[in-house]
């Protein structure tokens, strides 16, 4: 019985670690009006990036525009996908699609008009970027933007892919999502 309880406890702890730093479940819409569950965001087992932005946030727009210049190369090299999450309020949500189209961003853009997803991930300020591995675990979290820091994102994606080739994974990042899953 003691062995069984020890095994059960170990299994429980293992299951808790698999929930560590997972994306929370929030129902949102894309700019095309498609409903999505944020817990199901993925990239067919490859890493992906989530970037919180608003149309009025100049650093956000510089970062996403700078990424747009190299995004096709990133995709060709690594298969990475970027989800841009707009936190523009509901009354401004209709302005997001023309704004994105004007910038020629090829990202999947998701509207978070009530900031539910932003709050669930504990994002206090934007721009805020998360890098997620192919198993849906958050391995990088960063707020703010300085010119050129988008290079760090692709480096993190390369690290994830290199670790995956060795059958390893990078350490996950503690986030508010972790607290919500406990």
C-alpha positions in Angstrom: 0.0 0.0 0.0 2.9 2.4 0.9 4.4 1.7 -2.5 1.1 2.3 -4.2 0.7 5.7 -2.4 4.2 6.7 -3.3 3.6 5.8 -7.0 0.3 7.6 -7.0 1.9 10.7 -5.4 4.7 10.6 -8.0 2.2 10.4 -10.8 0.2 13.2 -9.4 3.3 15.4 -9.2 4.2 14.5 -12.7 0.8 15.5 -13.9 1.1 18.8 -12.1 4.4 19.5 -13.8 2.8 18.9 -17.2 0.3 21.6 -16.4 3.1 23.9 -15.5 3.2 27.1 -17.7 0.5 26.0 -20.0 -1.7 28.5 -21.8 -5.0 29.3 -20.0 -8.3 28.7 -21.7 -10.0 31.9 -22.9 -12.5 32.1 -25.8 -11.6 34.9 -28.2 -12.1 35.7 -31.9 -9.7 36.3 -34.8 -10.0 39.4 -36.8 -11.9 37.3 -39.4 -14.5 36.5 -36.7 -13.5 32.8 -36.1 -13.9 31.7 -32.4 -10.8 30.1 -30.8 -9.8 28.7 -27.4 -6.4 30.1 -26.4 -5.5 26.8 -24.6 -5.6 25.2 -28.1 -3.2 27.6 -29.8 -0.5 25.5 -31.4 1.7 25.1 -34.4 1.6 21.4 -35.3 4.2 20.5 -32.7 6.6 23.4 -33.6 7.3 26.5 -31.5 5.2 29.6 -31.7 5.2 33.1 -30.4 2.4 35.1 -28.8 2.8 38.9 -29.0 0.4 41.2 -27.1 0.0 44.5 -28.8 -2.5 47.4 -29.3 -2.8 49.7 -32.3 -1.9 52.7 -30.2 1.3 51.1 -28.8 4.2 52.4 -30.7 6.8 50.0 -29.3 4.4 47.1 -30.1 4.0 48.2 -33.6 7.8 48.7 -34.2 8.4 45.2 -32.8 5.7 43.5 -35.0 6.8 45.5 -38.0 10.4 44.5 -37.5 9.4 40.9 -37.1 7.3 41.1 -40.3 10.5 42.0 -42.2 12.1 38.7 -41.3 9.0 36.5 -40.6 9.1 34.7 -43.9 12.7 33.7 -43.3 12.0 32.6 -39.7 9.1 30.4 -41.0 11.3 28.9 -43.8 14.1 28.2 -41.3 12.1 27.0 -38.2 8.4 26.7 -39.1 7.6 29.2 -36.2 4.2 30.8 -36.1 3.3 34.2 -34.5 -0.1 35.0 -32.9 -0.5 38.7 -32.5 -3.0 39.4 -29.7 -4.7 42.8 -29.9 -5.8 44.2 -26.6 -7.6 47.2 -28.3 -10.9 47.7 -26.5 -14.2 46.5 -28.0 -15.2 49.9 -29.3 -11.9 50.0 -31.3 -11.8 46.3 -32.4 -13.2 47.1 -35.8 -10.1 49.3 -36.5 -7.6 46.4 -35.8 -8.1 44.6 -39.2 -7.5 47.7 -41.3 -4.5 48.5 -39.1 -3.0 45.1 -39.5 -3.7 45.0 -43.3 -2.1 48.5 -43.6 1.1 47.1 -42.0 1.0 43.9 -44.1 1.4 41.7 -41.1 1.0 38.0 -42.0 0.3 36.9 -38.5 -2.8 35.3 -37.1 -4.4 38.2 -35.2 -6.6 37.5 -32.3 -8.8 40.1 -30.5 -8.7 40.2 -26.7 -11.0 43.3 -26.2 -11.7 42.7 -22.5 -8.0 41.7 -21.8 -9.2 38.3 -20.4 -6.3 36.4 -22.0 -3.8 39.2 -21.1 -4.9 39.0 -17.4 -4.9 35.2 -17.4 -1.3 35.3 -18.4 -0.4 38.0 -16.0 0.6 40.5 -18.6 0.9 43.9 -17.0 2.4 46.0 -19.8 2.7 45.7 -23.6 4.4 44.8 -25.7 4.7 41.4 -24.1 5.9 38.3 -25.9 5.8 34.6 -25.0 7.7 31.9 -26.8 6.0 28.5 -26.5 7.6 25.2 -27.3 6.0 22.5 -29.5 4.4 20.9 -26.5 2.5 24.1 -25.6 4.8 25.1 -22.7 5.9 28.7 -22.1 9.7 28.9 -22.3 10.2 32.6 -22.6 8.3 35.7 -21.4 9.4 39.3 -21.9 7.9 42.7 -21.6 9.0 45.8 -23.5 10.8 46.3 -26.7 14.2 47.7 -27.7 15.3 47.9 -31.4 16.7 44.6 -32.4 15.4 42.5 -29.5 13.3 40.5 -31.9 16.5 38.6 -32.7 16.3 37.1 -29.3 13.0 35.5 -30.2 14.3 33.6 -33.1 17.3 32.5 -31.1 15.0 31.1 -28.4 13.0 29.2 -31.1 16.3 27.8 -32.4 17.2 26.7 -28.9 13.8 24.9 -28.6 14.3 23.1 -31.9 17.9 22.1 -31.0 16.7 20.7 -27.6 13.8 18.9 -29.2 16.2 17.2 -31.7 18.1 15.8 -28.6 14.8 14.7 -27.0 15.1 17.5 -24.4 13.0 20.5 -23.6 13.9 23.9 -22.3 12.8 25.0 -18.7 9.4 26.5 -18.5 8.6 30.0 -17.3 6.5 30.7 -14.2 3.5 32.7 -15.2 0.1 33.6 -13.8 -1.2 30.8 -16.1 0.6 28.4 -13.8 -1.2 29.7 -10.8 -4.5 29.4 -12.6 -3.9 25.7 -13.5 -3.0 24.7 -9.9 
